[in-house]
């Protein structure tokens, strides 16, 4: 009988192969066109298209590898440690500042009170926050402020943006692997929130998706249980 873990890995391999097949075929086509193209301007344009496909494929591969690591971490029994969310959030905001500014986005941080320390795995929580900031930058729109912050007791890590937001009917679907809302712009692969949702589950936390305000935007929270994921003696 095939174990659940083995079956999960088989599903992941099948999903990854399916997701990579299209961009790899597109990249091969663009490179073949470039080899045949004699006009210098058209040759340059085809190579630019190939570079764009390669960029999207690289992003997808990174997300697939991250998802694989998170899936493996769910079976890991490594002891959790105290993670200072204030320090982690400040460091992540600092690491994303340049990319946000390049898109004309004001990325800021607020500590709105509450206990900033949770039991967990820092590298996974850092990955979750990185995915949330990446999503916000991709969909906030030009000149849209993004706020990363901490508040509440129990502790809550959140990211707010001023983009179009996520309709209520889509807030469960966007947690699914490889799902993208119809009409979503950008080069996403539908894995960002799925990765965050899995990391939240590992930490006994809840991923909450809602509006930033009545007017516009999205707010995504990681709300931690006071008990946390538990500690291994």
C-alpha positions as CSV (number, residue, x, y, z in Angstrom):
1,X,0.0,0.0,0.0
2,X,1.3,3.4,-1.0
3,X,1.9,5.7,2.0
4,X,0.1,9.1,2.2
5,X,3.5,10.8,2.2
6,X,4.6,8.9,-1.0
7,X,1.2,9.6,-2.7
8,X,1.6,13.3,-1.8
9,X,5.0,13.4,-3.4
10,X,3.7,11.7,-6.5
11,X,1.0,14.3,-6.8
12,X,3.5,17.1,-6.4
13,X,5.7,15.7,-9.1
14,X,2.8,15.4,-11.5
15,X,1.6,18.9,-10.7
16,X,5.1,20.4,-11.1
17,X,5.5,18.6,-14.5
18,X,2.2,19.9,-15.7
19,X,2.9,23.5,-14.6
20,X,6.4,23.5,-16.2
21,X,5.4,21.9,-19.5
22,X,3.8,25.0,-21.0
23,X,6.5,27.6,-20.2
24,X,9.3,25.3,-21.3
25,X,7.5,24.7,-24.6
26,X,7.1,28.4,-25.0
27,X,10.7,29.1,-24.3
28,X,11.8,26.5,-26.8
29,X,9.6,28.0,-29.5
30,X,10.9,31.5,-28.8
31,X,14.5,30.3,-29.1
32,X,13.8,28.5,-32.3
33,X,12.2,31.6,-33.7
34,X,15.3,33.6,-32.7
35,X,17.6,31.2,-34.5
36,X,15.6,31.6,-37.7
37,X,15.0,35.4,-37.5
38,X,17.4,37.4,-39.8
39,X,15.9,40.9,-39.2
40,X,18.0,42.4,-36.3
41,X,15.0,44.3,-34.7
42,X,12.7,41.2,-34.8
43,X,15.5,39.0,-33.6
44,X,15.9,41.4,-30.6
45,X,12.2,41.3,-29.9
46,X,12.0,37.5,-30.0
47,X,14.9,37.3,-27.6
48,X,13.2,39.7,-25.3
49,X,10.1,37.5,-25.3
50,X,12.3,34.5,-24.6
51,X,13.8,36.3,-21.6
52,X,10.4,37.2,-20.3
53,X,9.3,33.5,-20.5
54,X,12.5,32.5,-18.8
55,X,11.9,35.0,-16.0
56,X,8.4,33.6,-15.4
57,X,9.7,30.0,-15.5
58,X,12.4,30.8,-13.0
59,X,9.7,32.3,-10.7
60,X,7.6,29.2,-11.0
61,X,10.5,26.9,-10.3
62,X,11.4,28.9,-7.2
63,X,7.8,28.7,-5.9
64,X,7.7,24.9,-6.6
65,X,10.9,24.3,-4.7
66,X,9.6,26.4,-1.8
67,X,6.3,24.5,-1.8
68,X,8.3,21.2,-1.7
69,X,10.4,22.4,1.3
70,X,7.2,23.5,3.1
71,X,5.6,20.1,2.4
72,X,8.6,18.3,3.8
73,X,8.6,20.7,6.8
74,X,5.1,19.6,7.7
75,X,6.5,16.1,8.4
76,X,9.6,17.5,10.3
77,X,9.8,17.1,14.0
78,X,12.5,19.8,14.5
79,X,11.9,21.7,17.8
80,X,10.3,25.1,17.4
81,X,12.0,28.2,18.9
82,X,10.9,31.6,20.0
83,X,10.6,33.9,16.9
84,X,10.6,37.7,17.4
85,X,8.0,38.8,14.8
86,X,9.0,42.4,15.2
87,X,12.6,41.8,14.2
88,X,11.6,39.4,11.4
89,X,9.1,41.8,9.9
90,X,11.5,44.7,10.0
91,X,14.2,42.7,8.3
92,X,11.8,41.5,5.6
93,X,10.5,45.0,4.9
94,X,14.1,46.3,4.6
95,X,15.0,43.5,2.2
96,X,12.0,44.4,-0.1
97,X,12.3,48.2,0.1
98,X,14.3,48.6,-3.2
99,X,11.9,46.4,-5.2
100,X,8.9,48.3,-3.9
101,X,10.5,51.7,-4.6
102,X,11.3,50.5,-8.2
103,X,7.5,50.1,-8.7
104,X,6.7,53.4,-7.0
105,X,5.3,51.7,-4.0
106,X,5.6,53.0,-0.4
107,X,6.4,49.9,1.7
108,X,6.2,50.6,5.5
109,X,6.1,48.8,8.8
110,X,3.9,49.3,11.9
111,X,4.0,47.7,15.3
112,X,0.5,48.3,16.6
113,X,1.0,46.5,19.9
114,X,0.6,43.0,21.1
115,X,3.1,40.2,22.0
116,X,5.7,40.0,19.2
117,X,7.1,36.6,20.1
118,X,5.7,33.3,18.8
119,X,6.8,29.6,18.9
120,X,7.8,28.5,15.4
121,X,10.3,28.0,12.7
122,X,11.8,31.3,11.6
123,X,12.8,30.3,8.1
124,X,9.2,29.3,7.3
125,X,7.7,32.4,8.8
126,X,10.1,34.5,6.9
127,X,9.1,32.7,3.7
128,X,5.4,33.3,4.5
129,X,5.9,37.0,5.0
130,X,8.1,37.2,1.9
131,X,5.3,35.6,-0.2
132,X,2.8,38.1,1.2
133,X,4.9,41.1,0.5
134,X,5.7,39.8,-3.0
135,X,2.0,39.3,-3.7
136,X,1.1,42.8,-2.4
137,X,3.8,44.5,-4.6
138,X,2.6,42.5,-7.6
139,X,-1.1,43.5,-7.1
140,X,-1.1,46.8,-5.1
141,X,-1.0,48.9,-8.3
142,X,1.2,51.9,-8.9
143,X,1.7,54.4,-6.1
144,X,-0.2,52.1,-3.7
145,X,1.1,52.0,-0.1
146,X,1.7,48.6,1.5
147,X,1.9,48.2,5.3
148,X,3.5,45.2,7.0
149,X,2.7,45.1,10.7
150,X,2.0,43.3,14.0
151,X,-1.0,43.8,16.3
152,X,-3.2,42.0,18.7
153,X,-3.0,39.4,21.5
154,X,-2.7,36.7,20.4
155,X,-0.1,38.0,18.0
156,X,-1.1,38.7,14.4
157,X,1.2,39.4,11.5
158,X,-0.5,41.3,8.6
159,X,0.1,42.8,5.2
160,X,-2.2,45.5,3.8
161,X,-2.3,46.9,0.3
162,X,-4.4,49.4,-1.6
163,X,-5.0,47.3,-4.7
164,X,-8.2,45.9,-6.1
165,X,-8.5,43.5,-3.3
166,X,-9.7,39.9,-3.3
167,X,-13.5,39.4,-3.7
168,X,-15.2,37.5,-0.9
169,X,-16.2,34.6,-3.2
170,X,-12.5,34.1,-4.1
171,X,-10.9,34.1,-0.6
172,X,-11.0,30.4,-0.2
173,X,-10.1,29.5,-3.8
174,X,-6.9,31.6,-3.7
175,X,-5.5,29.3,-1.0
176,X,-5.6,26.4,-3.5
177,X,-2.4,25.4,-5.3
178,X,-2.0,26.8,-8.8
179,X,-5.3,28.8,-8.6
180,X,-5.3,32.4,-10.0
181,X,-8.3,34.6,-10.0
182,X,-9.7,35.2,-13.5
183,X,-8.4,38.3,-15.0
184,X,-5.5,38.6,-12.6
185,X,-2.6,40.6,-14.1
186,X,1.1,39.9,-13.6
187,X,3.2,36.8,-13.8
188,X,2.1,34.9,-10.7
189,X,1.8,31.1,-10.7
190,X,-1.0,30.7,-8.1
191,X,1.3,29.3,-5.3
192,X,2.0,32.3,-3.1
193,X,-1.0,32.1,-0.8
194,X,-1.0,28.3,-0.9
195,X,2.5,28.3,0.5
196,X,1.5,30.8,3.2
197,X,-1.6,28.7,4.1
198,X,0.5,25.6,4.6
199,X,3.1,27.5,6.7
200,X,0.2,28.8,8.8
201,X,-1.1,25.3,9.3
202,X,2.3,24.0,10.4
203,X,2.4,26.8,13.1
204,X,-1.2,26.2,14.3
205,X,-2.0,29.7,12.9
206,X,-4.9,30.9,10.8
207,X,-4.6,32.6,7.4
208,X,-7.3,35.3,7.2
209,X,-8.0,37.2,3.9
210,X,-10.2,40.2,3.9
211,X,-10.5,43.8,2.7
212,X,-8.1,46.5,3.8
213,X,-11.0,49.0,4.1
214,X,-14.5,49.5,2.8
215,X,-13.0,51.4,-0.2
216,X,-10.2,49.3,-1.6
217,X,-7.3,46.9,-1.0
218,X,-6.6,43.6,0.7
219,X,-5.5,42.6,4.1
220,X,-3.9,39.2,4.8
221,X,-3.4,38.1,8.4
222,X,-1.4,35.3,10.0
223,X,-3.1,34.9,13.4
224,X,-1.3,32.8,15.9
225,X,-2.9,30.6,18.5
226,X,-1.6,31.2,22.1
227,X,-0.7,27.5,22.2
228,X,1.4,27.7,19.0
229,X,2.4,24.5,17.1
230,X,3.7,22.8,20.2
231,X,7.3,22.2,21.3
232,X,9.3,19.1,21.0
233,X,11.0,18.2,24.2
